[in-house]
Amino acid sequence: MQGHHCLNCNHKTAGKFCSNCGQKTDTHRIRLGHFIMHDMMHGVWHLEKGILFTLKETFSRPGKAALDYISGKRIRYYNVFYLSLLLIGLNLLLSHFYDGFRHGTDEIPKEGLALRDFFSKYLKLILLGIVPILAVNSMLVFRRLKLNLAEHFIINGINLVGMLVISIFFSLAGFLNDISATDISGYMKVGVFFLIPLFSFWVYWNAARKQYSFAGFMWRIFTFYLLVLLQLAIILAIIVHIVTGKNDLYLRL
C-alpha cells in the first residue's frame, strides 16, 4: 500500500484488495528480479495450470465440471472458449502441415478447391458456430437439468474442447498412417474418428445421468444426435450451394 490509496484508481483502501477496482494493495514498483521470478513465472504457471486442469476435467468429468463452473466454481478453470480458439489454431496448423505433406492441389476438382478454401477461411467461425447448435438442442432435450441457453453454451464449450483435442489425435493418426509401414495407425484413425461424436454422449451422460433413467437418457441422446445431424446436413447443403452453385454436390462428397 502507498498512502493507503489504490495505485490504480486512487480509491482509499483497507485490506489486501481495493474495494473499488479489485487490484491488490501491495502493488509495487517493477524490479527486474521480481518481474522474472514472480510476474513472468507466475503468469506462465497460472496459465498452464489452468489449461491443464481444464483439459483434465474435460475428459474425466466434463458434464460435472461444466455444472461446477455454472454453479460458480470458476477460479481453477481456463475459459473454455479461449481454450477452444487455441485448439482451433493448433488444428489448423496440423491440418495445413498434413495436407501439404500428402496432397497436391492438381488432383482436387474445382468445386472441391472452392469448398476447401471456404472451410479454411471460416473454420474458426464454423467450429464456434457448432456450440449454439448443440446448446439449443441440448436445452430442448435435457430439460431436467434446468439450465438456461447460456449455461448450455458452457456445457457445449467443454464439449467442443474435447472434440478439438480428439481431432488433433485424428490428424496425428492420419499422418502416422501415411508414414508408417503398418496399418495400425489406420485403425487408430478410425477409432479416433468415432470418438468425436461419442464425446457428446460422455458429456451429457456425466451431467444428466442422475436426472434420467438409462432408457430415458438413451432416447434423449438419440434425439439430440438426430436433431444435430439434420441441422448440420441442412447447413452443409446451403454452404455447398452458395460456394459452388451446385445443389447436388454435397451428395457426391
FENDAVEN-V373813 format. One line per field, one symbol per residue. phi: phi as a letter, one per 30 degrees, with the letter a starting at -180 (. if undefined). psi: psi as a letter, one per 40 degrees, with the letter a starting at -180 (. if undefined). burial: I if it has 24 or more other C-alpha atoms within 12 Angstrom, else O. A space follows every 50 residues. Layout:
# FENDAVEN-V373813
phi: ???
psi: ???
burial: ???
This chain:
# FENDAVEN-V373813
phi: .bihbdddbiddcajdbddccidddcebddbedddddcdddddddddddd ddddddddcdaddddddddddjdcddcdeddddddddddddddddddddd dcccddcceedddddddddddcdeddddddeddddddddddcdddhcddd ddddedddededddddddddddddddddccdccdddddddddeddddddd ededdddcdddbdddddddddddedddddddddddddddddddcicdcdd dcd
psi: ihefihedeeihihaeihedeeiieehiihiddddddcdddddddddddd ddddddddddgdddddddddeegedeiihddddddddddddddddddddd ddiieeehiddddddddddddfddddddeddddddddddddgdedfiidd dddddeddddddddddddddddddddddeieieddddddddddddddedd dddddddedeeiidddddddddddddddddddddddddddddddehdedd de.
burial: OOOOIIIOOOOOIOOOOIOOOOOOIOOOOOOOOOOOOOOOOOOOOOOOOI IOIIIOIIIOIIIIIIIOIIOOOOOOIIIIIOIIIOIIOOIIOIIOOIOO OOOOOOOOOOIOOOIOOOOOOOOIOOIIOIIIIIIIIIIOIIOOIOIOIO IIIIIIIIIIIIIIIIIIIIIIIIIOOOOOOOOOOOOOIOOIIOIIIOII IIIIIIIIIOOOOOOOIOOIIOOIIOOIOOOOOOOIIOIIOOOIOOOOOO OOO
